[in-house]
Amino acid sequence: MKEVPFYSYERMYETEKSYVSVVMEEVLSRSDFILREDLSKFEREIAVYVGASFSAGVANGTDAIWLALIAAGVRAGDEVILPSHTYIATADAVRFLNATPVLVDCENDHSISIAAIEEALTKKTSAVIAVNLNGRACRLDKIREIAEKNSLIFIEDNAQGLGAKLGGKSAGTFGQASTLSFFPAKILGCYGDGGAVITDNHLIYNKVLELRNHGRNQDGEVVSWGFNSRLDNLQAAILGAKLAYLPESIRIRRKLAGLYLSGLSDVHEIVLPEGPSETSDHFDSFQNFEIEASRRDDLQAHLKKNGIGTLRPWNGKAVHQFDLPGMKVMDMANTERIFKKILLLPMNQYLFRSEVERIINVIRDFYGYKASYPEVAI
Ligand SMILES: *Cc1c(COP(=O)(O)O)cnc(C)c1O
């Protein structure tokens, strides 16, 4: 039995080695390490890809959120609304500004609830962060309306949303700024840490450039307090090379998602995400494939026994379920319900079709359904 790990970094490098190793060698021999041309070039290209005017590379996706919030004007003591179904990073970024994370419930598609945002508004609310989870845009049009009506800052945590669209418009272009993570397992992953802030607003852009480089302006003059949070040039060069393959990665992910859908839609014990339809308002890039499964823990053990790796999102806990001080928690009925059931199945551009077929068969077997595919040796 061949194992199917949840994500294989080995396979990522094997697949990309032929060009990534050339890029690395080339950049290293030029000694281009910090704030060099490969970074500027990648920043221009990723901004064009997302469909925004500017992008500033930063050290990671968490810093991107934190710096975007500062640059957009969130201050200590403010309340910032965000979904509880997100990585702890989204809340960290708010907390380390001495602002209060206000955690709200999710919709049935697992993204932030529009009604819950409206219920959480107070006089102290200064911003809302929408998280485009699992490669699917939130109802970003509605969130923008709420933000405009209430004069709120609107930031998109787009760490998982690169390539997703709503109504033909890219995730990451609805808020005043959006953020990306280039963590290795993200849809566009580098070989270390990396992130970016994407925006049309030149004030936010310039402020992030300043903050990421010790408060220095383009002439090197220190004009404000700052930090060191630069995207290093070597990672930027690798990302620039990988960006050419991003549309193909998304195409593969959507194909594999379609395969899961067709192989599992008659299994009543699980709830699947919306499929990769061409007619839906949503164009999803399937950063993850998140299902709701009855007897989730037993299913996960059964898959493991068959050599198939899965993950419970965020190690099994939504942000409000961590024992941490200083957050405000709103009604969590839907989040509480889904966190007993959600599971991430393997989903990435390095998987083989035959592997997904075997995963489907193993899940069908667990719930007592007939296999969909003949056994093949993989
Ligand atoms: C990965 C991720 C982040 C953080 O990115 P890092 O680069 O690991 O700091 C933030 N938010 C979400 C939703 C993520 O998935």
PDBQT file of the ligand as one rigid body, heavy atoms in Angstrom, charges set to zero:
ROOT
HETATM    1  C1  LIG A 401      -1.476  30.473   6.531  1.00  0.00    +0.000 C 
HETATM    2  C2  LIG A 401      -2.464  31.448   7.057  1.00  0.00    +0.000 A 
HETATM    3  C3  LIG A 401      -2.083  32.632   7.710  1.00  0.00    +0.000 A 
HETATM    4  C4  LIG A 401      -0.677  32.930   8.147  1.00  0.00    +0.000 C 
HETATM    5  O1  LIG A 401       0.302  32.828   7.230  1.00  0.00    +0.000 OA
HETATM    6  P1  LIG A 401       1.835  32.618   7.675  1.00  0.00    +0.000 P 
HETATM    7  O2  LIG A 401       2.553  32.900   6.415  1.00  0.00    +0.000 OA
HETATM    8  O3  LIG A 401       1.973  31.211   8.138  1.00  0.00    +0.000 OA
HETATM    9  O4  LIG A 401       2.143  33.603   8.745  1.00  0.00    +0.000 OA
HETATM   10  C5  LIG A 401      -3.062  33.525   8.065  1.00  0.00    +0.000 A 
HETATM   11  N1  LIG A 401      -4.350  33.278   7.834  1.00  0.00    +0.000 NA
HETATM   12  C6  LIG A 401      -4.778  32.153   7.225  1.00  0.00    +0.000 A 
HETATM   13  C7  LIG A 401      -6.230  31.953   6.969  1.00  0.00    +0.000 C 
HETATM   14  C8  LIG A 401      -3.847  31.190   6.834  1.00  0.00    +0.000 A 
HETATM   15  O5  LIG A 401      -4.273  30.049   6.278  1.00  0.00    +0.000 OA
ENDROOT
TORSDOF 0
